[in-house]
Amino acid sequence: MAIRARLRELATTRRRFGYRRLLLIIRGEGLKINHKKLRRLYAEERLQVRRRGGRKRALGTRAPMTLPQAPNQRWSLDFVSDTLTDSRRFRMLAVVDDFTRECIVLVADTSLSGARVTRELDTAIANRGRPLMIVSDNGTEFTSMAILRWSQHARIEWHYIAPGKPQQNAFVESFNGRLRDELLNETLFSSLDHARSLLADWQDDYNAVRPHSSIGNLPPAALRMILDANVPKQRLASLIALRSGTAPLDPVVIDAFQERYGLPVLIQYGATEFAGSVAGWDIKAFKEHYRAKRGSVGRIQANIEARIADPDTGEPLPFGQQGILQLKGQQLGDKNQWVRTTDRASLDADNYLWVHGRADNAINRGGFKIHPDDVARVLEEHPAILEAVVVGVADRRLGETPAAAMILAADQAAPTSSDLRAFLATKLLPYQIPTTFLFVEELPRTPSLKPNLPEVRRLFASVAEVPA
């Protein structure tokens, strides 16, 4: 039938036209047909236009979220808007680590698309490591195909909060409130460059200077400072625990905090190359097991495999023996490939980890290997030494020798080099004893308050070597 064939042809080229519009086109071509008959033919040919169900959106997870227990376990992100002095509007993308409360990304522009969000996240991951989960609302940028493709390619779980429930993204919403209260409401931005400059300054202050009352997440040096300053117990009354993870922490400090403040210190072990934490303590495990596992940096996480390998042969070692820590898991990249770390460590049968020092900064003294952390720990046992750092300094005869930079404990007289050698001789082998001792008021430190080893070495440039 000519009308039926023409109807199919028109419906193929004009896919979004219904039978009424097609009727007008057919009649316009000179064909006469009753609208009821055309509707019957339209239905018989199954040409009905399907209702659009809305555009395709990225579908994230809707499962309930647990609170993060380590850095890079969960990031939250959101947009904030403001206006320049010439009434032009601009937007800011804020990304926050829900565990550390650190502001990872804070960028401003007149337009921030889903593709731009993925580029900013790629930059953040390159600098910081990959998160296990990202949380956002259901805005068009976050539900775009660019985000869907990126999250699948990056193998990062993307969680969408329920529509109309901003409290489910409370960490970044809280951050947005502080940003607006402390900067946006207090400042007139004359240009986009002006806004970017002030946002960068505020982000640095927020991450490095501004006190965060919601967390007791302090580096080891800060914990020592609290103890040394004898901070009153009531000043820490709002905390239930303190977390530490930027550097090894002496168990003596943990014991002192428990005794003085009644606060557990929960160590986390990880690094940027691990995409976050791979071992650590939580409050329940600390209360139940810390006395038996004193000195441990915590239990290996459930999604990580760990083993101790012989540093020379690479063969796995039994529980309790020291060797090189090797890790395997999806967050480390290839979940089937063991990753060699630079830490000397041991594991027990319960998968608790002890880190004994680093293997990559060993001092080679004429063929004898010295681990600086071992020497520093013994030095810190001396009652007159608050903190010690040992580094290798160049030696024409032996290649390099150990040198110790130390901070004197309060109300203590500085011991002589002879006194220190006599003290160390009872605990170390002769080749492990430093050739040079130097007392300083402050040690050079990195932004994370770790000793800055290259700067410590420079302290000995003008110090005459003392014979061992």
LOMIKOL-21121 format. One record per atom (N, C-alpha, C): residue in three letters; x, y, z. Coordinates in steps of 0.001 Angstrom, whole numbers, plus 500000, padded with zeros to 6 digits. Atoms other than C-alpha are relative to their C-alpha. Layout:
<pts>
alaXYZ;...
</pts>
This chain:
<pts>
met500864498807500000;met500000500000500000;met500898501240500000;ala499143498839500173;ala501482503359498936;ala500049500850501261;ile500041499152498803;ile500344505239502054;ile500811499371501132;arg499255500691498939;arg501767502589504397;arg501517500134499769;ala498582499899500321;ala505128502639502599;ala500513501420500228;arg499572498615499800;arg505263506429502600;arg500057500359501486;leu500013499748498559;leu504391506501506299;leu501275499466500665;arg498775500576499443;arg507301504157507111;arg501222500841499612;glu498871499202500478;glu509660506262504994;glu500116501308500773;leu499981498732499267;leu508661509524506704;leu500400499789501458;ala499682500261498591;ala508868507974510177;ala501481499684500189;thr498567500299499918;thr512406506795509402;thr500831501267499955;thr499213498766500128;thr513652510243508384;thr499640501028501069;arg500439499045498968;arg511612512182510963;arg499592499216501251;arg500219500969498915;arg511999509951514003;arg499227500568501167;arg500667499415498844;arg510612512426516538;arg498632500590499646;phe501329499530500387;phe507388513223514577;phe498955498947500369;gly501120500878499724;gly504143511745515840;gly499053499893498813;tyr500872500260501145;tyr501259510577513671;tyr499282501254499532;arg500705498787500409;arg499561514020513678;arg500866500829499035;arg499119499248500898;arg502590515765512133;arg500218499248498683;leu499849500781501220;leu503087512916509688;leu498753500091499119;leu501240499831500746;leu499420513253508671;leu500019501309499215;leu499926498715500688;leu499985516908507817;leu500939499930498803;ile499042500114501103;ile503022516023505674;ile499392499197498857;ile500597500863501041;ile501152513235503806;ile498901500749499248;arg501046499220500662;arg498153515468503140;arg500603501107499154;gly499338498961500779;gly500549518177501986;gly500561499476498695;glu499494500620501222;glu501863515734499376;glu498873499614499054;gly501133500282500885;gly498325515341497926;gly499297498695500271;leu500663501266499658;leu497454512001499520;leu498857500266500963;lys501149499799499139;lys493991511863501076;lys499799498770500878;ile500182501096499049;ile493547509782504224;ile499381500546501265;asn500639499636498738;asn491390509930507355;asn501018499856501129;his499013500053498913;his493341510663510515;his499893498730500835;lys500176501235499222;lys491827507579512211;lys500703498829499311;lys499355501079500733;lys493082505293509458;lys501518500112500111;leu498552499831499887;leu496540506837509563;leu500492499590501381;arg499588500383498645;arg496659506338513322;arg500067498490500133;arg499989501460499941;arg495752502641512851;arg501237499450499298;leu498799500447500708;leu498494502182510235;leu501270500312500810;tyr498869499562499166;tyr500922504086512491;tyr500238499013501141;ala499878500950498892;ala500180501691515371;ala500405498625499501;glu499670501314500540;glu500341498565513201;glu501494499904499618;glu498584499980500378;glu503786499572511952;glu500920500245501206;arg499253499759498755;arg504862500269515560;arg500994501168499847;leu499183498815500238;leu506120503731514744;leu499884501028501111;gln500218499035498925;gln505147505344518034;gln501336500591500490;val498817499310499467;val507628507912519295;val500113499706501498;arg499817500308498584;arg509043506787522609;arg500336501254500776;arg499696498854499140;arg509105509285525423;arg501457499945500425;arg498623499941499510;arg512566510442526314;arg499992499868501519;gly499917500181498554;gly513525509325529791;gly500968500948500674;gly498979499106499460;gly515854512263530308;gly501354499613499451;arg498686500269500554;arg519465512503529293;arg500732498946500812;lys499210501015499301;lys521970509817530172;lys500832500661501080;arg499236499471498882;arg523589510411533521;arg500906498915500541;ala499124500952499328;ala526470508824535343;ala499287499449501225;leu500678500646498878;leu525167506327537872;leu501028499567501017;gly499064500367498946;gly527203506189541049;gly499366499017500958;thr500531500906498990;thr526759504001544093;thr499060500746500935;arg500944499425499050;arg523922504594546551;arg500109499313501365;ala499864500733498743;ala525168502325549346;ala500407500949501120;pro499585499153498873;pro525613503799552837;pro501520500043500096;met498555499819499910;met529108505181553431;met500459499860501450;thr499376500041498684;thr531365504387556373;thr500964501167500119;leu499069498895499798;leu533563507048557915;leu501405499581499587;pro498634500350500415;pro537065507153556418;pro500907499841501210;gln499070500274498916;gln539858505799558596;gln501436500372499660;ala498642499647500414;ala542867507100556650;ala499917500998498858;pro499986499074501151;pro543894509754554124;pro499754499263498693;asn500270500503501352;asn542763509222550517;asn499000498858499954;gln501068500986500076;gln540031506819551498;gln498749500601499370;arg501200499377500578;arg537326509323550559;arg500220501496499820;trp500001498574500281;trp537255512734548887;trp498565500456499757;ser501297499384500294;ser534238515045548707;ser500236501239499154;leu499840498809500820;leu533694517771546142;leu498663500682499760;asp501202499200500199;asp531221520555545460;asp500401501317499338;phe499776498689500588;phe530840523912543726;phe499536501097500954;val500387498792499271;val530683527339545350;val499993501144498989;ser500107498881500931;ser529603530509543510;ser500195501323500721;asp499881498643499470;asp530431534169544026;asp500002500976498823;thr500113498963501019;thr530431537487542133;thr501180500948500087;leu498960498990500058;leu533173539857540996;leu499388501385500190;thr500508498640499779;thr532881543608541577;thr499268500551498788;asp500730499550501192;asp531669544055537964;asp498756499163499740;ser501243500805500020;ser528749541662538704;ser500114498718499180;arg499844501292500673;arg530188538787536684;arg500109498900501046;arg499977501116499064;arg529647535464538382;arg501138499042499643;phe499003501043500227;phe532339532820538818;phe499739498866500987;arg500231501201499187;arg532423529328540306;arg501337499478500514;met498832500630499410;met534860527465542526;met499732498516500208;leu500058501432499724;leu535487523723542651;leu500838499722501237;ala499303500341498756;ala536398522516546143;ala500019498483500158;val499839501429499728;val537761519016546847;val500666499858501363;val499548500132498615;val538286517916550459;val500244498531500315;asp499775501341499457;asp539852514812552029;asp499187499874501283;asp500919500093498867;asp537164513663554475;asp500680499544501282;phe499311500457498793;phe539717512133556858;phe500875501107500584;thr499080498984499499;thr542376514839557120;thr499391501385500015;arg500680498700500179;arg539942517714556288;arg500828500950499134;glu499146499159500826;glu542635518996553920;glu499273500399498724;cys500537499530501280;cys541538521096550963;cys500988499622498908;ile499103500531501023;ile543032519257547998;ile499977500864498746;val500175499189501207;val541650521385545155;val499118501190500341;leu500847498811499884;leu540304524942545139;leu500312500880498792;val499759499280501249;val540078526379541621;val498776500848499667;ala501078499081500372;ala538023529260540247;ala500041500259498506;asp500110499660501412;asp536763529970536736;asp498560500401499720;thr501367499606500359;thr533748531364534930;thr499162498797499602;ser500705501220500380;ser532855527866533725;ser500833498806500425;leu499314501216499553;leu533726524474535223;leu499166498805499553;ser500749501127500564;ser532506521576533104;ser500428498689500636;gly499606501310499507;gly532619517879533877;gly501387499607499541;ala498654500309500500;ala535702517535531661;ala501061500763500779;arg499046499216499219;arg537419520341533586;arg500168499384501395;val499918500653498689;val536588518579536876;val500933498796499933;thr499134501182500110;thr538282515404535630;thr501458500404499875;arg498602499552500125;arg541425517346534675;arg500559500441501344;glu499543499572498678;glu541626518922538129;glu500224498791500910;leu499828501210499185;leu541164515498539747;leu501257499243499585;asp498776500650500464;asp543932514034537572;asp501239500683500584;thr498877499261499433;thr546279516787538752;thr500154499703501487;ala499952500275498562;ala545354516187542394;ala500526498600500277;ile499556501391499808;ile545904512426542062;ile501490499869499717;ala498569500049500311;ala549309512967540443;ala500836500538501150;asn499262499395498893;asn550354515083543440;asn499815499274501316;arg500364500491498673;arg548682513175546249;arg499725498507500055;gly500414501399499985;gly547640509672545208;gly498517499879499734;arg501366500249500441;arg544365508090544212;arg499079499689501183;pro500952500343498933;pro541305508062546513;pro499262498708499670;leu500811501194500229;leu539207504952546982;leu498582500374499577;met501372499582500295;met535929506901546728;met499943501512499891;ile500291498577500111;ile534682510330545651;ile498505500185500198;val501403499740499677;val531409511799546940;val499594501349499417;ser500501498738500543;ser529338514475545207;ser498485500000500013;asp501444499932500179;asp525790515709544717;asp499659499598498567;asn500461500444501311;asn523761515125541545;asn499993501119498974;gly499912498912500971;gly524730518318539707;gly500346499504498609;thr499823500451501387;thr524905518179535920;thr501457499721499670;glu498593500251500282;glu528708518406535873;glu500444498656500564;phe499570501232499347;phe529079515487538269;phe499294498766499441;thr500709501145500588;thr526545513298536437;thr500224499923498500;ser499728499975501438;ser528011513970532994;ser500710498728499558;met499309501163500535;met529385511303530705;met501513500107500185;ala498564499822499761;ala532862512818531176;ala500394499422501351;ile499725500546498667;ile532708511929534882;ile499850498484500000;leu500216501448500055;leu531305508458534149;leu501197499303499370;arg498855500632500677;arg534096507650531697;arg501255500099500859;trp498801499812499194;trp536758509089533997;trp500034499062501201;ser500024500850498797;ser535657507188537116;ser500199498535499645;gln499791501382500425;gln535519503922535179;gln501452499767499604;his498609500151500431;his538947504491533640;his500958500038501197;ala499123499857498836;ala540499505570536969;ala499746498938501063;arg500391501042499031;arg538790502688538847;arg499803500601501398;ile500329499336498743;ile537512505054541524;ile498487499983500176;glu501441500047499736;glu534105504537543104;glu499467501419500193;trp500618498670499902;trp531864507591542686;trp498639499842500678;his501220500125499205;his529125507951545289;his499188501290499899;tyr500899498850500059;tyr526134510260544727;tyr499110500015501236;ile500898499873498855;ile524243511560547737;ile498565500019499495;ala501414499971500377;ala520463511374547750;ala499599501422499614;pro500431498650500399;pro518800514315545939;pro499356500747501161;gly500565499178498934;gly517979517147548317;gly500525499688501380;lys499437500382498697;lys520193515726551087;lys501462500465500098;pro498605499532499926;pro523297517977551270;pro500714499563501268;gln499354500434498760;gln523893516763554839;gln500749498682499809;gln499254501223500275;gln525073513480553304;gln501395500292499450;asn498677499574500442;asn528033515437551930;asn500518501055500974;ala499822499008498939;ala528654517154555251;ala501410500579500050;phe498628499512499857;phe532453517430555103;phe500274501171499065;val499736498907500930;val532618519535551960;val499014501147500213;glu500936498923499695;glu529480521472552931;glu500521500836501166;ser499393499271498881;ser531198522381556193;ser501158500853499509;phe498897499230500569;phe534269523428554234;phe499480501220499245;asn500576498886500754;asn532117525571551924;asn499557501125500931;gly500432498988499042;gly530661527336554959;gly501158500803500550;arg498824499283499496;arg534110528165556310;arg500589500908498919;leu499471499198501104;leu535274529361552882;leu499172501270499809;arg500849498830500218;arg532283531663552509;arg500092500965501183;asp499988499138498826;asp532399532956556080;asp501335500722500166;glu498675499445499717;glu536176533519556291;glu500605500778498834;leu499383499329501151;leu536965534679552732;leu498979500675499096;leu500880499452501030;leu534105535162550280;leu499168501167500518;asn500829498925499457;asn531903537268552552;asn500817501195500487;glu499142498943499477;glu534888539341553665;glu500786500728498907;thr499112499507501042;thr536430540113550274;thr499224500398498758;leu500499499588501305;leu535574542019547102;leu501052499627498959;phe499071500475501018;phe537170540361544085;phe499877500882498764;ser500038499088501141;ser538102542808541339;ser500114499278498670;ser499827500770501236;ser538984540154538776;ser500130498528500352;leu499857501441499777;leu539217536395538315;leu501407499673500505;asp498629500224499524;asp543015536529538764;asp500140500387501466;his499984499571498599;his542509538440542019;his499380498922500888;ala500668501054499229;ala540093535754543239;ala500880498762500112;arg499141501190499970;arg542470532942542270;arg501167500174500955;ser498860499736499118;ser545364534555544116;ser499592499900501469;leu500443500030498604;leu543395535052547348;leu499533498609500407;leu500417501374499695;leu541886531562547137;leu501206499109500265;ala498790500808499787;ala545376530026546829;ala500619500295501364;asp499455499635498688;asp546586531983549885;asp499141499424501123;trp500896500506498953;trp543514530993551884;trp500114498478500109;gln499855501453499977;gln543906527326550880;gln501265499593500750;asp498753500307499284;asp547534527315552086;asp499835500217501498;asp500212499716498585;asp546510528901555383;asp499084498956500626;tyr500956500993499488;tyr543595526469555793;tyr500688498661500254;asn499352501306499884;asn545811523426555249;asn501161499983500986;ala498742500023499248;ala548971524497557089;ala499974500754501310;val499949499130498830;val548115527127559706;val498722499935500823;arg501288499890499308;arg544439527282560568;arg499751498795500910;pro500303501139499115;pro543541525154563634;pro498685499340499616;his501201500768500326;his540976522401563011;his499531499299501274;ser500469500544498724;ser539011521671566149;ser499354498637499850;ser500724501262500191;ser537253518680564572;ser500904498786500034;ile499107501165500043;ile540366516488564424;ile501195500221500899;gly498740499958499271;gly543331515645566562;gly501050499282499174;asn499118500679500946;asn545447514676563585;asn501327500745499943;leu498774499236499818;leu548952515764564501;leu501220499194499598;pro498748500708500285;pro552445514899563258;pro500749499696501287;pro499287500388498785;pro554847513246565739;pro500680501171500705;ala499329498868499365;ala556805516465566307;ala499019500847500802;ala501005499220499278;ala553586518223567330;ala499591499300501293;leu500323500741498780;leu552788515456569811;leu501075500234501062;arg498913499738499051;arg556200515905571388;arg499901501417500563;met500123498613499562;met555619519664571522;met498913500157501057;ile501081499935499010;ile552347519166573408;ile500485499481501343;leu499485500560498749;leu554059516951575965;leu501024500925500637;asp498950499138499464;asp557067519259576319;asp499428501289500575;ala500618498762499508;ala554791522289576767;ala499075499763501180;asn500873500350498876;asn552792520424579425;asn498618500651499859;val501331499438500266;val549492521473577830;val498996499410500991;pro500974500522499018;pro546683521196580437;pro499052498978499378;lys500858501078500483;lys544500518114580129;lys498662500528499501;gln501307499483500396;gln541313520197579871;gln500018500607498602;arg499920499436501347;arg542589521775576633;arg499723498942498932;leu500226501097500950;leu542280518352574961;leu498755499194500355;ala501155500749499496;ala539041517365576674;ala498999499642498912;ser500988500268501058;ser537015517491573418;ser500418498858499085;leu499505501049500883;leu539168514813571749;leu499793498620500609;ile500099501392499551;ile538624511068571942;ile501231499202499580;ala498776500668500443;ala541868510132570147;ala500799500989499166;leu499131499233500875;leu544806511579568250;leu500553499066498938;arg499429500792501081;arg546050510359564899;arg501355500578499614;ser498670499582500419;ser549649510465563747;ser500444499090498872;gly499624500864501094;gly551103509290560494;gly501045500546499070;thr499039499438500939;thr553657511571558885;thr501413499479500207;ala498643500497499709;ala556720509964560535;ala499893498994501151;pro500045500953498890;pro557612507164562979;pro499837500708501347;leu500266499426498686;leu556482507806566541;leu500488499043501075;asp499447500795498906;asp558334506568569604;asp498863499508500900;pro501036500505499094;pro556118504280571737;pro499986500702501347;val499944499262498730;val557304506266574762;val499066501207499951;val500904498856500150;val555386509282573398;val498550499554500114;ile501364500531499917;ile552254507172572982;ile499643499680501446;asp500241500324498592;asp552582505881576548;asp499800501264500827;ala500106498756499243;ala553086509412577859;ala498661500686499752;phe501294499380500306;phe549973510681576077;phe498868499277500716;gln501048500745499294;gln547866507896577519;gln500023500295501491;glu499885499778498560;glu549204508469581000;glu499565501411500380;arg500285498619499634;arg548874512264580964;arg498600500443499594;tyr501267499479500534;tyr545761512814578815;tyr498911498946499845;gly501001501048500178;gly544035509438578671;gly499558499853498559;leu500361500025501412;leu544086509673574853;leu500832498958499256;pro499230500894500865;pro545049506848572501;pro500541500761498804;val499391499424501198;val547411507852569695;val499969498927498919;leu500251500998501044;leu546358506023566535;leu500927500268498817;ile499029499831501073;ile549260505620564130;ile499415499464498695;gln500335500473501341;gln548620505313560389;gln501299499885499208;tyr498807500195500819;tyr551260503905558048;tyr499589499990498534;gly500286499951501427;gly551241504779554368;gly500935500987499337;ala499193499047500754;ala552744506946551666;ala499242500367498741;thr500660499559501225;thr551767508829548535;thr500009498908498946;glu499922501027501032;glu552995505989546336;glu499085498820500302;phe500957501055499667;phe550623503656548227;phe498563500467499786;ala501332499401500148;ala547654505978547415;ala499296500037501351;gly500609499847498690;gly547094506447551135;gly500539499013501013;ser499585500862498897;ser547245504337554267;ser499841498533499623;val500099501449500211;val547926500596554168;val499941499245501327;ala500082500624498672;ala548050499896557929;ala499699501088501016;gly500282499004498972;gly546920501577561103;gly499187499432501142;trp500775500341498821;trp545135501521564423;trp498653500711499959;asp501235499318499659;asp541505502244565207;asp499819499912501512;ile500144499908498544;ile540190502946568697;ile499749498628500619;lys500336501312499448;lys538728499464569256;lys501228499093500059;ala498809500857500021;ala541905497642568184;ala501049500510500979;phe499013499438499081;phe544071500034570211;phe499708499573501433;lys500371500359498629;lys542152499355573422;lys500207498517500271;glu499943501443499796;glu542197495605572885;glu501412499433499854;his498761500685500370;his545666494945571481;his501276500809500167;tyr498766499223500070;tyr548094497846571864;tyr501034499542501031;arg499018500435498992;arg549676496585575093;arg500815498811499491;ala499296501183500516;ala550525493295573389;ala500768500320498721;lys499370499666501281;lys551515494995570106;lys500723501346500074;arg499388498687499809;arg553338498011571526;arg501116500244498973;gly499015499651501014;gly555426499789568889;gly499548499728498588;ser500499500296501335;ser553382498479565975;ser499328501238499407;val500706498903500685;val552092500962563368;val498582499595499636;gly501375500428500206;gly548876498954563238;gly499905498761499136;arg500277501207500770;arg547276496116561374;arg499864500328498515;ile500130499827501443;ile547518495726557600;ile498516500004499634;gln501404499890500380;gln544234496773555997;gln499545498768499238;ala500554501230500556;ala541892494080554736;ala500205499884498490;asn499853500044501462;asn542301495047551063;asn501459499993499543;ile498573499981500311;ile546119494876551242;ile500637498695500465;glu499171501131499590;glu548478491893551305;glu501401500523500307;ala498658499557499614;ala551848492300553031;ala500871498785500283;arg499029501038499652;arg554975490190553396;arg501346500669500231;ile498648499523499742;ile558564490640554572;ile500947499158499163;ala499097500705500908;ala561284489773552062;ala501451500226500405;asp498563499870499784;asp564997489128552389;asp500544501103499091;pro499542498873500826;pro566755492325551187;pro500936499595498864;asp499056500421501032;asp569308490357549136;asp499380499049498989;thr500553501013500897;thr567369487397547728;thr498573500294499573;gly501398499727500311;gly563827488784547779;gly499050498905500443;glu500841501102499546;glu562551485537549313;glu499209500406501248;pro500808499666498815;pro559696485822551873;pro500628499456501275;leu499456500386498704;leu560766485667555527;leu498867499626500953;pro501034500397499038;pro558872484093558462;pro499551501184500861;phe500498498982499071;phe556800486102560944;phe501069500310501048;gly499088499588498951;gly558917488104563373;gly501376500391499518;gln498675499651500511;gln561996488465561159;gln499951501327499248;gln499926498715500680;gln563107491851559837;gln500476499829498561;gly499614499997501401;gly563396492479556131;gly499365501187499306;ile500595498921500788;ile562050494682553339;ile498501499744499863;leu501451500125500092;leu558306495313553413;leu499573500027498533;gln500602500038501330;gln556455494333550230;gln498492499963500148;leu501457499858499910;leu552795495143549558;leu499357499670498661;lys500751500317501219;lys550135494075547078;lys498537500349500230;gly501412499633499877;gly546631495441546466;gly499596500917498866;gln500508499223501132;gln544409497275544007;gln500379501467500094;gln499687498586499880;gln545124500720545429;gln501468500305499707;leu498590499808500329;leu548832500151544684;leu500247499924498498;gly499862500104501449;gly548143499826540947;gly499600498616499538;asp500255501366500426;asp548451496237539745;asp499803499132501240;lys500297500749498778;lys546716494135542406;lys500695498638500051;asn499316501291500033;asn548689491050541307;asn501520500137500097;gln498556499757500001;gln552135492668541554;gln500456500472501379;trp499434499561498726;trp554178492929544764;trp500787501290499791;val499299498718500055;val555448496476545389;val501014500038501135;arg498932499945499000;arg558797496772547187;arg500053501406500605;thr499858498722499323;thr558957499556549767;thr501462500228500376;thr498639499706499538;thr562055501194551219;thr500091499913501522;asp500045500098498545;asp561157500295554812;asp500440498618500479;arg499678501247499297;arg562728497665557049;arg498903499750501013;ala501190500249499182;ala559846495996558840;ala499917498539500388;ser500312501382499638;ser558472492857560452;ser498493499889500209;leu501422500299499822;leu555022491238560668;leu499849498898501026;asp500295501140499139;asp553439489015563274;asp498867499184499385;ala501006500916500548;ala550929486211562778;ala498625500641499899;asp501287499296500061;asp548019488639563364;asp499995501112498961;asn499880498999501068;asn549197490838560455;asn500211501412500527;tyr499606498685499488;tyr550366493689562708;tyr501422500297499527;leu498765499587500656;leu553253495660561248;leu500859500842500932;trp498997499169499318;trp556407497048562892;trp500957500542498948;val499051499383500920;val558561499512560937;val501254500351500796;his498750499855499240;his562197499464562093;his500940501045499412;gly499154498984500613;gly563643502089559774;gly499951499879498491;arg499968500005501451;arg564406502793556147;arg501254499299499493;ala498869500698500593;ala566633500746553917;ala500727500852498967;asp499418499239501100;asp567288503428551323;asp500955501090500457;asn499092498952499538;asn569211505879553550;asn501119499426500873;ala498937500633499224;ala571704503396554985;ala501339500675499690;ile498668499398500128;ile575197504805555582;ile501004498869499799;asn498995501026500298;asn577999502751554019;asn501348500512500481;arg498755499536499385;arg581025503273556287;arg501099498986499712;gly498894500897500353;gly583912501574554547;gly499560498566499826;gly500513501352500200;gly581746498564553663;gly499061499533501088;phe500924500332498923;phe579820498479556958;phe498735500845499843;lys501261499280500142;lys576130499398556591;lys499463500408501366;ile500555499451498758;ile574666501616559290;ile498623500560499694;his501341499449500143;his570953502340559631;his499856501189500956;pro500007498800499149;pro570690505939560895;pro498914499987501068;asp501091500002499021;asp567344505359562615;asp500366499203501245;asp499591500807498839;asp568873502678564842;asp500899500815500929;val499084499197499192;val571635505053565994;val499244501143500683;ala500764498883499424;ala569202507955566517;ala499160499540501181;arg500823500503498889;arg566938505799568690;arg500821499799501258;val499147500214498820;val569838504870570963;val500419501346500588;leu499636498667499501;leu570945508508571215;leu498862500612500817;glu501142499412499308;glu567432509518572285;glu499715499322501343;glu500107500623498683;glu567717507093575205;glu500836500739501034;his499184499221499072;his570286509438576713;his499123501065500650;pro500916499069499318;pro568549511606579351;pro500169501460499585;ala499765498598500369;ala570096514819578000;ala499572500316498574;ile500325499788501410;ile568888514346574399;ile498498499862499788;leu501436500011500305;leu565359515258573373;leu499716499343498663;glu500210500540501356;glu565643514410569672;glu501341499944499288;ala498752500178500734;ala568399513130567414;ala499716499594498565;val500057500392501406;val568886512810563665;val501415499637499576;val498687500466500449;val571760510838562141;val500001499957498478;val499855499974501463;val572940511391558561;val501413499581499636;gly498664500329500482;gly575884510301556456;gly500678501229499423;val499215498885500545;val578588512871555731;val501224499419499291;ala498905500505500836;ala581362512511553164;ala501293499836500801;asp498714500280499356;asp584668511001554298;asp500959499498498924;arg499069500348501061;arg587758510767552062;arg500506498567500114;arg499428501334499801;arg588903507491553576;arg498942498908499949;leu501015501041499859;leu585694505587554319;leu498798500182499078;gly501153499730500851;gly583291507110551798;gly498993500895500687;glu500857499174499158;glu580898508385554456;glu499987499439501420;thr500069500392498597;thr580537508315558216;thr498748500614500612;pro501199499440499372;pro577576508917560553;pro500313501256500805;ala499908498775499205;ala577065512362562111;ala498642500235500643;ala501239499857499236;ala574455513204564761;ala499734501463500327;ala500482498688499580;ala572512516451565134;ala498935499782501061;met500854500297498841;met570692516678568471;met499425501280500594;ile500621498929499221;ile568323518868570444;ile500125499629501472;leu499785500244498577;leu569133519186574124;leu498668500010500737;ala501205500032499177;ala566429518223576604;ala499995501176500969;ala500146498850499103;ala565078520931578909;ala500748499751501313;asp499314500016498698;asp567167521728582007;asp501112498957500071;gln498911500976500031;gln569986519413580882;gln501263500675499460;ala498722499514500507;ala573668520180580397;ala500437499130498830;ala499593500743501192;ala575133519194577054;ala501143499047500336;pro498899500938499765;pro577230516009577351;pro501119500222498973;thr498870499873500916;thr580684516007575763;thr499977498852498993;ser499888501065500999;ser581558513934572698;ser500505498711500632;ser499474501199499319;ser583524511587574958;ser498910499315500806;asp501101500581499220;asp580505511115577228;asp499034499251499080;leu500946500632500924;leu578285510328574232;leu500578498714499425;arg499393501220500524;arg580778507838572807;arg499988498880501037;ala500017501014498940;ala581021506067576148;ala498595499428500182;phe501395500456499865;phe577225505909576367;phe499630499072498841;leu500370500797501168;leu576852504573572813;leu500779498697499927;ala499170501206500070;ala579667502050573233;ala499357498827500718;thr500670501088499265;thr577470500060575627;thr498804499437499241;lys501226500406500698;lys574645499780573071;lys500199499762498511;leu499773500110501440;leu576175499945569567;leu501358499379499719;leu498692500473500437;leu578988498393567619;leu500891501203499694;pro499110498840500173;pro582085500595567203;pro499771500763498694;tyr500140499293501270;tyr581480501337563507;tyr498679500770499904;gln501281499291500032;gln577921502538564288;gln500044501343500726;ile499930498778499192;ile579054505340566619;ile500355501192499114;pro499729498829500841;pro578923508783564956;pro501391500567500236;thr498701499350499891;thr582179510584564257;thr499852501460500409;thr500231498583499702;thr580617514028564768;thr498690500153500753;phe501199499702499218;phe578145515320567346;phe499774501508499981;leu500310498579500082;leu576352518648567041;leu498665500267500690;phe501242499584499356;phe573786520235569370;phe499464501259499311;val500638498858500650;val571302522627567722;val498738500365500784;glu501241499575499344;glu568378524672569025;glu498775499441499290;glu501099500534500794;glu566101523563566184;glu500571499195498833;leu499615500782501166;leu566371520917563492;leu499276500534498763;pro500717499634501230;pro565593521861559874;pro498900498984499722;arg501134500907500201;arg562197520426558992;arg499305500283498681;thr500838499873501185;thr559985519792555993;thr498653500581500422;pro501329499498499624;pro556416521240555832;pro499186499032500856;ser500710500975499172;ser555176517980557402;ser500698499752501330;leu499272500025498724;leu557614518553560330;leu500949498818500147;lys498950501010499966;lys559881515652559425;lys501358500697499919;pro498663499414500183;pro563641516346559728;pro500368500067498527;asn499570499800501384;asn564927517756556445;asn501443499523499881;leu498679500637499969;leu567877515422555873;leu501059500753499190;pro498965499218500705;pro569660517445553136;pro500443501233500779;glu499637498817499217;glu569515520545555363;glu500780499604501254;val499236500474498840;val570735518525558361;val501445499732499582;arg498624500261500466;arg573749517407556307;arg500772501302499845;arg499323498717500193;arg574529521044555506;arg500489500586501328;leu499553499508498694;leu574825521732559255;leu501429499574500303;phe498673500539499692;phe578008519648559271;phe501062500494499028;ala499030499536500998;ala579644521469556348;ala501139500777500635;ser498960499178499363;ser581526523797558696;ser500467499432501328;val499612500628498733;val581968521344561585;val501190499095499759;ala498819500855500137;ala585372519752561942;ala499698498595500457;glu500253501394499656;glu585292515981562011;glu500774499616501266;val499384500468498774;val586026514433565396;val500398498557499829;pro499606501406500233;pro588034511184565228;pro499157499053500824;ala500820501001499323;ala586042508106566141;ala500830499245501028;
</pts>
